Amino acid sequence: MAADAGSALLVFSTLPDTAAAQRLARLLVERRLAACASVLAPCVSVYRWQGVVEEAAEVPLMIKTTAARYADLEAAIRAEHPYELPEIVAVPVQRGLPGYLDWVAAETASLPISSSPRT
């Protein structure tokens, strides 16, 4: 049965460096809060913070998850992110390859759908 495209989310965040982005990406996937987290190329962000226009090098993180896992994913990002106010922006997936969306749903389930308990 194909996953509903509306249940898939792309969540974006930025981190101060590649090491921090990779740590957070691994943690989210290990906890099954994300099926995949892509560490993107560094960028320069220009923003206003506490009344001052700032410019900083950052590393974007693109996270693939489901709406059902969003609250736990957000909580994990907030707990582990080094920024006082981390960027956490979720965008619903309108369409996608059904097999890929099924994979995202399966990988973010509490337990792997195709796995059996180890003895």
C-alpha positions in Angstrom: 0.0 0.0 0.0 1.5 3.4 -1.0 2.1 6.0 1.6 0.1 9.2 1.4 2.2 12.0 -0.1 0.6 14.4 2.3 2.1 12.6 5.3 5.7 13.1 4.1 7.6 16.2 5.2 10.8 18.0 4.2 12.2 19.7 7.3 15.0 22.2 6.9 17.5 23.4 9.5 20.9 25.1 9.4 23.9 24.3 11.6 27.1 26.2 12.3 29.4 23.6 10.7 29.5 20.2 8.9 30.4 18.2 12.0 27.4 19.5 13.9 25.1 18.9 10.8 26.4 15.3 10.4 26.0 14.6 14.2 22.4 15.8 14.1 21.7 13.9 10.9 23.0 10.7 12.3 21.1 11.1 15.6 17.8 11.7 13.8 18.2 8.7 11.5 19.3 6.4 14.3 16.3 7.4 16.4 14.0 6.7 13.4 12.8 10.3 13.4 14.1 10.8 9.8 14.4 8.3 7.0 17.3 10.4 5.6 19.0 13.7 6.5 21.1 15.3 3.7 23.9 17.5 4.8 24.2 20.2 2.0 27.0 22.4 0.9 27.9 25.3 3.2 26.2 28.6 2.5 26.2 32.2 3.9 23.1 33.2 5.7 22.2 36.9 6.2 19.6 37.6 8.9 18.6 40.0 11.6 19.2 38.8 15.2 18.5 40.9 18.2 18.3 44.0 16.1 21.6 43.5 14.3 22.0 42.3 10.7 24.3 39.3 10.9 26.1 37.2 8.3 27.3 33.7 9.1 28.6 30.6 7.3 26.1 27.7 7.9 25.5 24.2 6.8 21.9 23.4 5.7 20.3 20.1 6.6 17.4 18.7 4.6 15.5 16.0 6.6 12.9 13.6 5.2 10.3 12.5 7.7 6.5 12.1 8.2 3.9 14.2 9.8 3.5 11.5 12.5 7.1 11.9 13.5 7.4 15.7 13.3 6.7 16.5 17.0 9.4 14.1 18.2 11.8 15.3 15.4 11.3 18.9 16.4 11.9 18.1 20.1 15.1 16.2 19.2 16.4 19.1 17.1 15.7 21.6 19.8 17.4 19.4 22.4 20.5 18.8 20.3 20.9 22.0 18.2 23.7 24.4 19.3 21.7 27.5 18.4 19.5 29.3 20.9 16.7 29.6 18.3 17.3 26.9 15.6 15.7 27.1 12.2 13.1 24.3 12.0 10.9 24.7 8.9 8.7 21.8 7.7 7.2 21.7 4.2 4.6 19.1 3.2 5.4 16.9 0.2 2.6 17.3 -2.4 3.8 14.5 -4.7 6.6 12.0 -4.8 7.7 8.6 -6.1 5.3 6.2 -4.3 8.1 3.7 -3.5 10.3 6.4 -2.0 7.4 7.8 0.1 6.7 4.2 1.3 10.4 3.9 2.3 10.3 7.2 4.2 7.2 5.9 6.1 8.8 2.6 6.8 12.1 4.0 8.0 10.4 6.4 10.4 8.1 3.8 11.9 8.8 3.0 15.5 10.1 -0.4 14.5 11.2 -1.5 11.1 8.2 -3.0 9.3 10.2 -5.8 7.7 12.3 -6.6 10.8 11.8 -9.3 13.4 13.1 -9.1 17.0 16.6 -10.3 17.5 17.2 -13.1 20.0 
